[in-house]
Amino acid sequence: MKIIKRNKTEVEFDISKIIAAITKANEQAKESDRMTPKQITRIAERVTNECENMNRALSVEEIQDLVEKQIMAHGAYEVAKLYVTYRYTRSLIRQSNTTDASILTLIECNNEELKQENSNKNPTVNSVQRDYMAGEVSKDITQRILLPQDIVEAHQQGIIHFHDSDYFAQHMHNCDLVNLEDMLQNGTVISGTMIEKPHSFSTACNIATQIIAQVASNQYGGQSISLTHLAPFVQISREKISKKVDLEFEELGIIPPEDKKRQIVEQRLHEEIERGVQTIQYQVVTLLTTNGQAPFVTVFMYLNEAKDPQLKADLAMIIEEVLKQRIQGVKNEAGVYITPAFPKLIYVLEEDNIKEGSPYYELTRLAAKCTAKRMVPDYISEKVMLQLKVDKNGNGNCYTCMGCRSFLTPYVDENGKPKYYGRFNQGVVTINLVDVACSACCESRDEDKFWKILDERLELCHRALRCRHDRLAGTLSDAAPILWQYGALARLEKGEPITKLLYGGYSTISLGYAGLWECVYEVTGKKLTEPEGEAFGLKVMEALNAACAKWKAAENIDYSIYGTPLESTTYKFAKALQRRFGIIKGVTDKNYITNSYHIHVTEEVNAFEKLKLESKFQRLSPGGAISYIEVPNMQNNIDAVMDVMKFIYDNIMYAELNTKSDYCQVCGYDGEIKIEERDHKLVWVCPKCGNDDENKLNVARRTCGYIGTQFWNQGRTQEIRDRVMHL
């Protein structure tokens, strides 16, 4: 059994240390108040049993809490008091500097918490360590100086989560939709160098990857680009190639048939599209941004975004090539094709591609094959989105999310036109709904108390969100010229503040939420899949939306409800709940809590029922959310994948299919790598050869809207293990 020390390193559990600590406190008590050695041993054994039953590595602080509780249970109140005093004194000494120790363990690669904080960052790499080191300093400044102490304490207790506090000291925003069209058509500036409108498709792709890298280095969230913005350069290359072919035939003294010339031009054009797409695929995968990871970028594939028939046909060619290359995958260090994490792909289901016999139906079947093999693309239903994203002109809009799930709210510019590219999200603060429920129902179910506590917690989140907003207000465009001056998000003047972009709906700011499933169960005793549970869950969602609407009306800031994609935070929240409320069956008895509104991963429900129910909650999460279904290997059953996609088109705005895509570098096994429990710790193991060295395993799993490939903390790993199949 392992424990996590205060410096975040992981060591073997040692019962003798518990006995020694209790003995020290015991020796300081009056003789009449002391416990016997046998009682001390019994306390240590009970603490050990509780630790083992947790099925995860506990922190030193959690173990000390258990020790206190057991000393009190034995009636040794004086000893307990002395033990608490000793802990408090040691805590004061440690608080003098907590950052240095954390950074040192990070450099030595034995900080277990940070090692598994982000499933797409390798903490042994210098650039990642540099980013984490800066983050530790930033978090320290944020918690000591920049944030109110009640917000810091609520974050530390797991009552709320103040996202990305490691970037808060800088004036950085979360995620965005890059206005690639403006930058390519009107030119941009990268690192002080003027980049003019490209003269070919391949050059446009190359510039796009440079833009992606620059944007990623100036923010901390995901970004999205649209392939539609690259499509016009296909025609530019076509014309360029056509002229070159004409010259070649002229030099040979040949007048070719028009159809033969067209065939040669289109063949060469396709080769250029292949090279351009490969540039995006490989550069995105191999680029390292300043935070030490590949850019978190989403590529949007929406045929109906191209209004001109020729442009749509060219866009379809690009999409086809993107899907083919993703099906192939990228080679790992052993030269074997595997599933890359990025770029994330989103494919829009629409009238022209979802019905058999429609013009682009075969393209959609190719997308289905890609999903079955590589877990992407994910799917947006144009039909449902047009119903949900209605602007003030009364028109529905279809557009991509920013990164994995954060959606902008409908917006119309000063000319009365809808605008999405060039907009962004200011940041996120998440409310732990499970904590609200447990706080209200710790003695008995009390719905009135729940609503009262929810209101209090929402106001706490509101103040935390205002901290995020106020941190960005007044930021000068010079802080990130690629974003604010050269077209990615705006074309502001040098020295001009970005403040005006923070109001009026141009950007959003997100109230995240987590654990609706457990919240509903704790308050009502019913599951979200039962009528009473569903009704209460919808009522909670409506209350969150009402709070955002109230804040927005008062401040002209676009607050929006966001289904938080918990990664490491799912474990943090679960541990905090267990510390505060103990183990409550069906509520706090896992090392994770459920993402956003999702049906619990262990719940037996078929794919169509799951998507249908979750669509009701997704509608009430306008700032972003994604639903998923867990499926087996579907590569030989593309018709079933198509059935799911058709259901998505008719019923839910945004959804994905979770498949498996793994490889063992020791024995060459390319099936599903399994999760086993060893010494109270979950580890990934090749079922063929038993290899459990993460450095020699390629595992790709959907984490929470995007694919992770660098493994996960114990809470998320347990959640992945517990997932049931929906198809």
C-alpha positions in Angstrom: 0.0 0.0 0.0 1.3 3.5 -0.9 0.9 6.9 0.7 1.4 10.4 -0.8 3.8 12.5 1.3 3.5 16.2 1.7 6.0 16.9 -1.0 3.8 14.7 -3.3 6.2 11.8 -3.5 4.8 8.3 -3.2 6.2 5.9 -0.6 5.2 2.6 1.0 2.8 2.7 3.9 4.5 2.1 7.3 2.3 1.3 10.3 5.3 1.9 12.7 5.2 5.6 11.9 1.6 5.8 13.0 2.5 4.0 16.3 5.5 6.3 16.8 3.4 9.5 16.3 0.7 8.4 18.7 3.2 7.2 21.2 4.9 10.7 21.2 1.6 12.4 21.9 0.7 9.7 24.5 4.0 10.3 26.4 3.2 14.0 26.8 -0.1 13.3 28.5 -0.7 12.9 32.2 -0.1 9.3 33.3 -3.8 8.9 34.1 -4.8 10.0 30.6 -2.4 7.8 28.7 -3.3 4.8 26.6 -1.6 1.4 26.8 0.7 0.2 24.0 -1.9 -2.4 23.1 -4.5 0.4 22.6 -2.1 2.4 20.5 -1.4 -0.7 18.3 -5.1 -1.3 17.9 -5.6 2.3 16.7 -2.8 1.9 14.2 -4.3 -1.3 12.9 -7.8 0.2 12.5 -6.3 3.1 10.6 -4.4 0.7 8.4 -7.7 -1.2 7.7 -9.4 2.0 6.8 -6.6 3.0 4.5 -6.7 -0.4 2.7 -10.5 -0.1 2.2 -10.1 3.3 0.4 -8.4 1.4 -2.5 -6.2 4.4 -3.3 -3.0 6.0 -2.0 -4.0 8.4 0.9 -2.1 11.6 1.7 -0.3 12.0 5.0 -3.0 14.6 6.1 -5.8 12.1 5.4 -4.1 9.4 7.5 -3.5 11.8 10.3 -7.3 12.7 10.2 -8.1 9.0 10.6 -5.6 8.7 13.5 -7.3 11.6 15.3 -10.7 10.0 14.8 -9.6 6.7 16.2 -7.9 8.3 19.3 -11.1 10.1 20.0 -13.1 6.9 19.5 -11.0 5.3 22.3 -11.9 8.1 24.6 -8.3 9.4 24.9 -9.3 13.0 24.6 -6.2 14.5 26.2 -3.9 12.4 23.9 -6.0 13.5 20.9 -5.6 17.2 21.9 -1.8 16.8 22.2 -1.7 15.0 18.8 -3.7 17.9 17.2 -1.4 20.5 18.8 1.7 18.7 17.4 0.1 18.6 13.9 -0.7 22.3 14.1 2.8 23.3 15.2 4.4 21.2 12.4 2.0 22.7 9.9 3.0 26.3 10.8 6.7 25.4 10.3 5.9 23.8 6.9 3.8 26.8 5.7 6.9 29.0 5.7 7.7 27.6 2.3 5.7 24.9 0.6 6.7 25.7 -3.0 10.4 24.8 -2.9 9.8 21.2 -1.8 7.1 20.7 -4.4 9.4 22.1 -7.2 12.3 19.9 -6.1 10.2 16.7 -6.2 9.0 17.8 -9.6 12.5 18.1 -11.0 13.4 14.7 -9.7 10.3 13.2 -11.3 8.8 11.8 -8.1 5.9 14.2 -7.6 3.0 11.7 -8.0 0.3 14.3 -8.1 1.8 16.4 -10.9 3.0 13.3 -12.8 -0.6 12.4 -13.5 -2.2 15.9 -13.5 -2.5 16.1 -17.3 -2.9 12.9 -19.4 -1.2 14.6 -22.4 1.9 16.0 -20.7 5.1 14.0 -19.9 6.5 15.3 -16.6 10.0 13.9 -17.3 10.5 16.3 -20.2 12.4 19.6 -19.4 9.8 21.9 -21.1 7.0 20.3 -19.1 9.0 20.6 -15.9 9.7 24.2 -16.7 5.9 24.8 -17.2 5.1 23.0 -13.9 7.8 24.9 -12.0 6.4 28.2 -13.2 2.9 26.9 -12.4 3.9 26.1 -8.8 5.2 29.6 -8.3 2.1 31.1 -9.9 -0.2 29.0 -7.7 1.7 30.1 -4.6 1.3 33.8 -5.6 -2.3 33.3 -6.6 -3.2 31.7 -3.3 -1.2 34.0 -1.0 -1.8 37.3 -2.8 -4.2 37.4 -5.7 -7.3 35.6 -4.5 -9.5 36.2 -1.4 -8.8 33.6 1.3 -12.3 32.2 1.4 -12.1 31.3 -2.3 -8.6 29.7 -1.8 -9.9 27.7 1.2 -13.0 26.6 -0.7 -10.7 25.4 -3.6 -8.4 23.6 -1.2 -11.3 21.9 0.5 -12.8 20.7 -2.8 -16.0 22.8 -2.4 -15.2 24.6 -5.7 -12.4 24.2 -8.2 -10.6 27.4 -9.4 -9.3 26.1 -12.7 -5.8 26.7 -14.0 -4.6 28.7 -11.0 -1.1 27.9 -12.3 -1.7 30.4 -15.0 -3.8 32.9 -13.1 -0.9 35.3 -12.2 -0.5 36.0 -15.9 -3.2 37.8 -17.8 -4.2 34.8 -19.9 -7.6 33.5 -21.1 -8.9 30.0 -21.4 -9.9 28.8 -24.9 -11.0 30.2 -28.2 -12.1 29.9 -31.9 -9.2 31.1 -34.0 -10.1 33.4 -36.8 -8.0 31.5 -39.3 -9.9 33.0 -42.2 -8.9 36.5 -41.3 -5.3 35.6 -40.7 -4.9 33.7 -44.0 -6.9 36.0 -46.2 -5.6 39.3 -44.7 -2.2 38.3 -43.5 -0.8 38.2 -40.0 2.5 38.7 -38.1 4.3 35.9 -36.3 7.3 36.7 -34.1 7.7 40.1 -35.7 7.6 38.6 -39.3 4.9 39.7 -41.8 3.1 36.6 -43.2 1.1 37.5 -46.3 -1.8 35.6 -47.9 -0.5 32.2 -49.0 -0.4 31.3 -52.7 -1.1 27.6 -52.3 -2.9 25.1 -50.2 0.2 23.5 -48.8 1.6 26.9 -47.7 -1.7 27.8 -46.1 -1.5 24.5 -44.1 2.1 25.3 -43.0 1.1 28.8 -41.9 -1.9 27.4 -40.1 0.3 25.1 -37.9 2.5 28.1 -37.0 -0.5 30.0 -36.0 -1.8 27.1 -33.9 1.6 26.9 -32.1 1.7 30.6 -31.4 -1.9 30.7 -30.1 -1.3 27.7 -27.9 1.7 29.4 -26.3 -0.3 32.5 -25.4 -3.3 30.9 -23.6 -3.8 27.8 -21.4 -7.0 26.2 -22.9 -8.0 24.6 -26.2 -8.4 26.2 -29.5 -10.3 25.3 -32.6 -9.8 25.9 -36.3 -12.1 25.2 -39.3 -11.1 23.4 -42.4 -13.5 25.7 -44.3 -10.9 28.5 -43.8 -8.3 26.4 -45.7 -10.7 25.3 -48.5 -10.3 28.5 -50.7 -6.6 27.7 -51.1 -7.5 24.5 -52.9 -8.8 26.5 -55.9 -5.7 28.8 -55.7 -3.5 25.7 -56.0 -5.7 24.2 -58.7 -5.2 27.3 -60.9 -1.5 27.4 -60.1 -1.1 23.7 -61.1 -3.2 24.2 -64.2 -1.0 27.0 -65.4 2.1 24.8 -64.8 0.5 21.9 -66.7 -0.3 24.2 -69.6 3.4 25.3 -69.8 4.6 21.7 -69.7 2.4 20.7 -72.6 3.3 23.8 -74.4 7.0 23.0 -74.1 6.3 19.5 -75.5 4.2 21.0 -78.3 1.2 19.0 -77.3 -2.4 20.1 -77.1 -4.0 17.6 -74.6 -7.7 16.7 -74.4 -9.4 18.9 -71.8 -10.4 15.9 -69.7 -6.9 14.5 -69.7 -5.5 17.9 -68.6 -8.1 18.1 -65.9 -7.2 14.6 -64.7 -3.5 15.5 -64.4 -4.4 18.8 -62.6 -6.7 17.0 -60.1 -4.1 14.3 -59.5 -1.4 16.8 -58.6 -3.9 18.8 -56.6 -4.8 15.7 -54.5 -1.1 15.1 -53.9 -0.8 18.7 -52.6 -3.8 18.2 -50.4 -2.3 15.1 -49.0 1.0 16.9 -48.2 -0.9 19.8 -46.7 -3.0 17.6 -44.4 0.1 15.6 -43.4 1.7 18.9 -42.5 -1.1 19.7 -40.1 -1.2 16.1 -38.7 2.5 15.7 -38.0 3.3 19.3 -37.0 0.5 19.4 -34.5 1.6 16.0 -33.0 5.3 16.9 -32.9 5.2 20.6 -31.9 5.9 21.4 -28.3 4.4 24.7 -27.1 5.8 26.7 -24.2 3.8 24.6 -21.7 5.5 21.4 -22.8 2.8 19.7 -24.8 1.4 19.4 -28.3 -1.1 22.2 -29.0 -4.6 21.3 -27.7 -6.3 21.9 -31.1 -9.6 20.9 -32.5 -10.2 20.7 -36.3 -13.8 21.4 -37.4 -15.3 19.7 -40.4 -18.6 21.3 -41.5 -19.6 20.9 -45.2 -22.5 23.4 -45.0 -20.1 26.1 -43.7 -18.9 26.3 -47.3 -21.8 28.0 -49.1 -20.3 27.8 -52.6 -20.7 24.4 -54.3 -17.1 24.3 -55.6 -15.8 25.3 -52.2 -17.9 22.6 -50.6 -16.5 20.0 -53.0 -13.0 21.2 -52.2 -13.7 21.1 -48.5 -15.0 17.5 -48.8 -11.6 16.5 -50.4 -9.7 18.0 -47.5 -12.0 16.3 -45.0 -11.6 13.0 -46.8 -7.8 13.2 -46.6 -7.9 14.2 -42.9 -10.0 11.1 -42.1 -7.8 8.8 -44.2 -4.6 10.0 -42.5 -6.2 9.7 -39.1 -7.3 6.2 -39.8 -3.7 5.4 -40.6 -2.6 7.0 -37.4 1.0 8.1 -36.5 4.0 6.0 -35.9 5.3 5.6 -32.3 9.0 5.2 -31.5 8.9 1.5 -32.5 7.5 2.5 -35.9 4.0 1.1 -35.3 1.0 3.2 -36.2 -0.9 4.3 -33.1 -3.7 6.7 -32.2 -2.6 10.3 -31.6 -4.2 12.6 -29.1 -4.4 15.6 -31.3 -5.7 17.2 -33.3 -9.2 16.4 -32.0 -11.6 16.1 -34.9 -15.3 17.2 -35.0 -17.5 16.2 -37.9 -20.9 17.8 -38.5 -23.8 15.6 -39.3 -26.2 17.3 -41.8 -28.8 16.6 -44.4 -26.2 16.3 -47.2 -24.2 13.5 -45.5 -26.3 11.6 -43.0 -29.0 9.9 -45.2 -28.2 7.1 -47.5 -28.0 8.4 -51.0 -27.2 12.0 -50.0 -24.2 13.6 -51.8 -21.7 13.1 -49.0 -23.0 9.9 -47.4 -19.8 8.0 -48.2 -17.7 10.7 -46.5 -19.8 10.1 -43.3 -19.2 6.3 -43.6 -15.4 7.1 -43.8 -15.8 9.2 -40.6 -17.5 6.2 -39.0 -14.6 4.0 -40.0 -12.2 6.5 -38.5 -14.2 6.6 -35.2 -14.2 2.8 -35.0 -10.4 2.7 -35.4 -9.1 6.0 -33.8 -11.9 7.3 -31.5 -12.4 10.5 -33.6 -14.1 12.3 -35.1 -16.7 13.4 -32.5 -20.1 14.5 -33.9 -22.2 17.6 -33.9 -25.8 17.4 -35.1 -26.5 20.5 -37.3 -30.2 19.7 -37.0 -30.2 19.9 -33.1 -27.7 22.7 -32.9 -29.7 25.0 -35.1 -32.6 24.5 -32.7 -30.5 25.3 -29.6 -28.1 28.1 -30.7 -30.5 30.8 -31.8 -29.2 34.4 -32.0 -31.1 37.6 -31.3 -32.1 37.7 -35.0 -34.0 34.4 -34.5 -31.6 32.4 -36.6 -30.0 29.1 -35.6 -26.3 28.7 -35.8 -23.9 25.7 -36.1 -20.3 26.1 -35.1 -17.5 24.3 -33.3 -16.6 24.2 -29.6 -13.4 25.7 -28.3 -11.1 22.8 -27.6 -13.0 19.7 -26.4 -16.4 21.1 -25.2 -16.5 24.8 -24.3 -19.2 26.5 -26.5 -19.7 30.1 -27.1 -23.2 31.6 -26.8 -24.9 33.0 -29.9 -23.7 36.4 -30.8 -24.5 39.0 -33.5 -22.0 41.8 -34.4 -22.6 45.5 -35.0 -23.5 44.6 -38.6 -26.2 42.2 -37.6 -24.1 39.2 -38.7 -23.4 36.1 -36.5 -19.8 35.9 -35.2 -18.0 33.0 -33.7 -14.4 32.9 -35.0 -12.2 35.3 -33.0 -14.2 34.9 -29.8 -13.0 33.3 -26.6 -13.7 32.1 -23.0 -12.3 34.0 -20.1 -12.0 31.1 -17.6 -13.8 28.5 -15.5 -14.8 28.0 -11.9 -16.5 24.7 -11.0 -19.0 24.0 -8.2 -18.8 20.6 -6.6 -22.6 19.7 -6.6 -21.9 16.5 -4.5 -20.5 18.6 -1.7 -23.6 20.8 -1.8 -25.8 17.7 -1.5 -23.7 16.1 1.3 -23.5 19.4 3.3 -27.3 19.6 3.2 -28.1 16.0 3.8 -25.4 14.9 6.3 -28.0 14.3 9.0 -31.2 13.6 6.9 -32.4 14.5 3.4 -33.3 18.2 3.4 -34.2 19.6 0.0 -34.8 23.1 1.4 -31.4 23.2 3.0 -29.9 22.0 -0.3 -31.3 25.0 -2.2 -30.0 27.4 0.5 -26.5 26.0 0.4 -26.6 25.9 -3.4 -27.3 29.6 -3.5 -24.5 30.3 -1.1 -22.0 28.2 -3.1 -23.1 29.8 -6.4 -22.4 33.3 -5.0 -19.0 32.0 -3.9 -18.4 30.8 -7.5 -19.7 34.1 -8.8 -17.1 36.1 -6.8 -14.4 33.6 -8.0 -15.5 34.1 -11.6 -15.3 37.9 -11.1 -11.7 37.5 -10.0 -11.0 35.8 -13.4 -12.8 38.5 -15.3 -11.1 41.3 -13.3 -7.7 39.7 -13.9 -8.2 40.0 -17.6 -9.7 43.5 -17.6 -7.2 46.1 -18.5 -4.8 43.7 -20.2 -3.1 45.4 -23.1 -3.1 43.8 -26.5 0.8 43.8 -26.3 0.5 40.8 -23.9 -0.2 38.5 -26.8 0.1 40.2 -30.2 -0.8 37.1 -32.2 -4.1 37.0 -30.3 -5.1 40.6 -29.9 -3.3 42.5 -32.7 -2.8 40.2 -35.6 -6.1 38.5 -36.1 -6.4 35.3 -34.1 -9.0 37.0 -31.9 -8.9 40.7 -32.7 -7.1 43.5 -34.6 -6.6 45.9 -31.7 -4.0 48.7 -31.7 -0.7 48.3 -29.8 -1.2 49.4 -26.2 -5.0 49.1 -26.5 -6.7 47.2 -23.6 -8.8 44.1 -24.4 -11.4 45.1 -21.9 -14.2 45.8 -24.4 -14.0 42.2 -25.6 -14.9 41.0 -22.1 -18.4 42.4 -22.2 -21.6 42.2 -24.2 -21.4 38.6 -25.1 -18.3 38.8 -27.2 -16.6 36.4 -24.9 -18.0 34.0 -22.3 -17.0 33.0 -18.7 -18.0 29.6 -17.4 -19.7 28.3 -14.3 -18.6 24.7 -14.3 -20.5 21.9 -12.5 -19.6 18.3 -11.6 -21.2 15.3 -10.0 -24.9 15.9 -10.8 -25.5 12.1 -10.6 -24.2 11.8 -7.0 -25.9 15.0 -6.0 -29.3 13.8 -7.2 -28.8 10.5 -5.5 -27.8 12.0 -2.1 -30.7 14.4 -2.0 -33.5 12.3 -3.4 -32.3 8.7 -3.0 -33.1 8.2 -6.7 -30.9 7.8 -9.8 -30.8 10.3 -12.6 -32.2 7.6 -14.8 -35.4 7.4 -12.6 -38.3 9.9 -13.2 -37.9 11.6 -9.7 -34.1 11.8 -10.1 -34.3 13.2 -13.6 -36.9 15.8 -12.5 -34.6 17.0 -9.6 -31.5 16.9 -11.8 -33.2 19.2 -14.4 -34.3 21.5 -11.6 -30.7 21.8 -10.4 -29.6 22.6 -13.9 -32.3 25.3 -14.3 -31.1 26.8 -11.0 -27.6 27.1 -12.3 -28.8 28.7 -15.5 -31.0 31.1 -13.5 -28.0 32.3 -11.5 -26.0 32.9 -14.7 -28.8 34.8 -16.2 -29.1 37.0 -13.1 -25.4 37.8 -13.1 -25.4 38.5 -16.9 -28.3 40.9 -16.6 -26.6 42.8 -13.8 -23.1 43.0 -15.3 -23.3 42.6 -19.1 -20.8 39.7 -18.8 -21.8 36.4 -20.6 -21.9 33.9 -17.8 -22.6 30.4 -19.1 -23.1 26.9 -17.7 -20.3 24.5 -18.5 -20.2 20.7 -18.0 -16.7 20.5 -16.5 -14.4 17.9 -18.1 -12.9 16.7 -14.9 -9.5 15.1 -15.3 -7.3 15.2 -12.2 -10.0 17.1 -10.4 -12.4 14.1 -10.3 -9.9 12.5 -7.9 -9.3 15.7 -5.9 -13.1 16.1 -5.4 -13.6 12.5 -4.4 -10.8 12.6 -1.8 -12.2 15.9 -0.4 -15.7 14.4 -0.1 -14.4 11.3 1.7 -12.4 13.5 4.1 -15.5 15.7 4.8 -18.3 13.2 4.8 -16.8 9.7 5.0 -17.9 6.9 2.7 -21.5 7.2 1.6 -22.8 4.4 -0.6 -23.5 5.5 -4.1 -22.2 9.0 -3.4 -18.6 9.1 -2.1 -17.7 5.4 -2.3 -15.6 5.8 -5.5 -12.3 7.6 -6.1 -13.9 9.8 -8.7 -17.2 11.7 -9.2 -19.2 11.8 -12.4 -18.4 14.4 -15.1 -21.1 17.1 -15.5 -24.6 15.6 -16.0 -23.4 12.1 -17.2 -25.1 8.9 -16.3 -22.7 7.1 -13.9 -20.1 5.0 -15.7 -21.2 1.8 -13.9 -24.9 2.2 -14.8 -26.2 -0.5 -17.2 -28.0 1.5 -19.9 -28.0 1.1 -23.7 -26.5 3.7 -26.0 -29.7 5.2 -27.3 -31.4 5.5 -23.9 -28.2 7.2 -22.5 -28.0 9.7 -25.4 -31.7 10.5 -25.2 -31.7 11.2 -21.5 -28.5 13.1 -21.5 -29.7 15.3 -24.4 -32.2 16.9 -21.9 -29.3 18.0 -19.7 -27.0 19.0 -22.6 -29.6 21.6 -23.6 -29.3 23.2 -20.2 -25.5 23.3 -20.5 -25.1 26.1 -23.1 -21.5 26.9 -22.2 -20.4 23.4 -23.2 -20.9 19.7 -22.6 -20.4 16.4 -24.5 -22.1 13.0 -24.2 -20.4 9.7 -25.0 -21.2 6.1 -25.3 -18.7 3.3 -24.5 -18.5 0.7 -27.3 -16.5 -2.4 -28.0 -14.3 -2.9 -31.2 -16.6 -1.7 -34.0 -14.2 -1.9 -36.9 -16.2 -4.8 -38.4 -19.6 -3.3 -37.7 -19.6 0.1 -39.4 -23.4 -0.1 -39.9 -23.9 -0.1 -36.2 -21.6 3.0 -35.9 -23.8 4.6 -38.6 -26.9 3.8 -36.7 -25.5 5.6 -33.6 -24.5 8.6 -35.7 -28.0 8.8 -37.3 -29.5 8.8 -33.7 -27.1 11.5 -32.7 -28.2 13.6 -35.7 -31.9 13.4 -34.6 -31.5 13.6 -30.9 -28.5 15.3 -29.4 -26.2 18.2 -30.3 -22.8 16.8 -29.5 -21.6 13.3 -28.8 -18.8 10.8 -29.2 -18.1 7.1 -29.3 -15.4 5.7 -26.9 -13.4 2.8 -28.4 -10.1 1.3 -27.4 -6.8 1.8 -29.2 -3.7 0.4 -27.5 -0.3 -1.2 -28.2 2.3 -3.0 -26.1 5.9 -2.2 -27.3 7.3 -5.3 -25.6 5.3 -8.1 -27.3 3.5 -6.2 -30.1 0.0 -6.8 -28.7 -2.5 -4.3 -30.3 -5.7 -5.1 -28.3 -7.0 -3.5 -25.2 -4.5 -2.9 -22.4 -6.2 -3.9 -19.1 -6.2 -2.3 -15.7 -5.3 -4.5 -12.7 -5.1 -3.8 -8.9 -1.7 -4.5 -7.5 -0.8 -3.6 -3.9 -3.9 -1.4 -3.6 -2.9 0.5 -6.7 -4.4 0.4 -10.2 -1.8 -0.3 -12.9 -2.0 -0.8 -16.7 -1.0 -4.3 -17.8 -0.6 -6.0 -21.2 -2.9 -9.1 -21.0 -0.5 -11.0 -23.4 2.9 -10.5 -21.8 2.2 -8.9 -18.5 4.2 -5.7 -19.3 3.3 -3.0 -16.8 5.9 -0.4 -17.7 4.0 2.7 -18.8 7.0 3.8 -20.8 6.6 0.7 -23.0 2.8 0.9 -23.4 0.8 3.1 -25.8 -2.7 3.6 -24.3 -5.2 6.0 -25.7 -8.5 6.6 -23.8 -11.1 9.3 -24.0 -10.5 11.2 -20.8 -13.3 13.7 -20.8 -14.0 15.0 -24.3 -10.4 14.5 -25.6 -8.0 11.6 -25.9 -5.4 11.2 -23.3 -2.1 9.2 -23.9 0.1 9.9 -20.9 -1.9 7.9 -18.3 -4.0 9.2 -15.5 -4.3 9.5 -11.7 -5.8 6.7 -9.6 -9.3 8.3 -9.5 -9.6 8.7 -13.3 -8.0 5.2 -13.8 -10.7 3.7 -11.6 -13.3 5.5 -13.5 -11.9 4.2 -16.8 -11.9 0.6 -15.4 -15.5 0.9 -14.1 -17.0 1.9 -17.5 -19.6 -0.4 -18.8 -20.4 -1.0 -22.5 -23.5 0.8 -23.9 -23.6 -1.0 -27.2 
